[in-house]
Amino acid sequence: MRIALLNPAPESAHPLGVSGEPMGILALASVLRAEGHEVALRDLGLLLPDQRAAALETVLEGAALAGISLTGGAQVAAMTDIVAAIDRVCPDAFVLAGGALPTFAAEALLRQIPRVDCVLRGEAEEALPELIRHIEAGTDWRAVKGVTCLVEGQARSQPLPRMVPDLDSLPFPARDLLPDLDAVGLQPTLITSRGCWAKCTFCTSQVFPRLAEGSLWRGQSAKYVLAELDALWSDHGVSKFRILDDNFVGPGTRGQRRAREICEGIETRGARGYRFFAAMRAEVINDDIMARLLGAGMDRICIGMETWSPSQLRRLGKNSPIEVNHRALDVLMRHRPETINLGCILFDPDTTPEELIANIELIAQYGDLYQISQLTSRLDVLPGTPAERDLQARGRLKGAWDGYRYDFSDARVGWAFDLLTGALADIAKLEQYCRKIDAETPVPRDSAAELGGALHRFAIDFFREVIGVCDALLPDESAAWRDEADRLQTRAKAMRDQTIGRLALIEMAATSAATTVAR
């Protein structure tokens, strides 16, 4: 069978709506090829908007089945164009959707997009080949595990398929179906484990393994991971990559041992100059594992701190004392990877001004580990999560499954969030510009660092002032809120304009100096 696998482009301010390789459908493409199927694949986020229509026509030509991967609500808007192209190019094709979002919003998706024949929920490496065999044989595919479909207007769902017990049994992702990632500024991705043992209320990664048969966390063996790295090196010369596991260092001694073995294997391949990113939970961080990761070439790390407020940690289901975050940060500061990203959720539906004040003081203490954009980080409510169930039960959710919204319990927090989001947007962009300046940019590094530091200090002080104002005002003082908002926005605009002016002067001076040297 000819099969077309599609990753819709998310709505994005960037012309390329990219976030990374579509690892889910790349893994499925390899499995389907091993079954003897002809697979075409397009990640529409890797294409410019005016290139996507032609790419859809090409990939769908002759397809008997079109599979669409949806990982987030930002991709749903693109489904209109995809369905129209299917009806135009291969109107008889069987259409299915899969991924994290459809798994937890299957019926809603089927009712909103009736051209989709079924949703395949959960891990599909075993279920999808079985579904295709039924379609080819003309037998009842509705009984396949993981299938949700509408039968006479009623949703019918089968139990989730078991999770793949041995990840080493899967072939490597079919990366040859993608264009050159360097052309769009991406590094190759590895997924070396699946699942999560934690119980964060906002995350689907911990929900998946609790609904299906299998372990909460499964990791590929070190041997398998190193073999995939060898293949990336020999086939593509890849030495820089991202490990996008939710938890690269798994639970307990087993998880630590696997991470050490992978690091040791990478170190033996040291001549390749490996550099990579990894994410993990704060509780697995210790001096030994950090030294091994850095020795293997990890230069970027992300830790899901989320908040420095104990009450907010409990509300988010982090279930670890605040001391765990402090210990992890102490280790990171001793070893100091080149880039440290700290996961951050300052605003959730029940955030209080007191929690915001506690957070900003710790954020100020850790300085440039936080970016200005994180000061307006807000909890996204995803289908299937405990957060969704809780807010639905309390009548707090607005909108639909592909983009929930909510109001804050405390109107003062809502006022502060809206003000900070608008006032700091341009300040955050300017800070990003200063952070990313490299040797080819006409702004000297020292000048950029000085400006970035000034912006960061301004944003911290501005945040403090906004929260102080909102904490002092009563919820019904709308006129006072408007007056304060106007004053604070004027202050932020002045800082923005001043910074832009300084950047322009520095660029002019740098360009003039370069011209003089050239003469």
Beta strands, then each sheet from edge to edge (+ up, - down):
strand 1: 2-7
strand 2: 38-43
strand 3: 65-69
strand 4: 94-98
strand 5: 118-120
strand 6: 147-151
strand 7: 154-157
strand 8: 189-190
strand 9: 193-195
strand 10: 217-219
strand 11: 240-243
strand 12: 275-280
strand 13: 298-306
strand 14: 339-344
strand 15: 397-398
strand 16: 405-406
sheet 1: 2+ 1+ 3+ 4+ 5+ 6- 7+
sheet 2: 8+ 11+ 12+ 13+ 14+
sheet 3: 9+ 10-
sheet 4: 15+ 16-
end
